Amino acid sequence: MRPAILILIIAALGLLIGIGTGFIDINQIRGAEAPEITTTHNGVVAKGGQTPAFDVETGSVKVGTKSATVKVPAVEVVPPTNQAAPVTNAQ
């Protein structure tokens, strides 16, 4: 249950970020209409109604390569030339 809630929260945040940055544009093109509901001696009858319609436009991401010159630092390892003699505890 917890992973599903976490996934829904991440999806909602992604949608909000996409809308906020302009990457996703959502426009409602048809409004919703509630159905007519009547009751009869047999029960409840619903007629008509309409779901809303939306037009969703998303941005695109282009991935490519280009040549570039990058300076890479040179690493040089220099061994010590003057080592001290080992210290002993002799008396």
Rosetta blueprint (number, residue, H / E / L):
1 M L
2 R H
3 P H
4 A H
5 I H
6 L H
7 I H
8 L H
9 I H
10 I H
11 A H
12 A H
13 L H
14 G H
15 L H
16 L H
17 I H
18 G H
19 I H
20 G H
21 T H
22 G L
23 F L
24 I E
25 D E
26 I E
27 N E
28 Q E
29 I E
30 R E
31 G L
32 A L
33 E E
34 A L
35 P L
36 E E
37 I E
38 T E
39 T E
40 T E
41 H L
42 N L
43 G E
44 V E
45 V E
46 A E
47 K E
48 G L
49 G L
50 Q E
51 T L
52 P L
53 A E
54 F E
55 D E
56 V E
57 E E
58 T E
59 G L
60 S L
61 V L
62 K L
63 V L
64 G L
65 T L
66 K L
67 S L
68 A L
69 T L
70 V L
71 K L
72 V L
73 P L
74 A L
75 V L
76 E L
77 V L
78 V L
79 P L
80 P L
81 T L
82 N L
83 Q L
84 A L
85 A L
86 P L
87 V L
88 T L
89 N L
90 A L
91 Q L
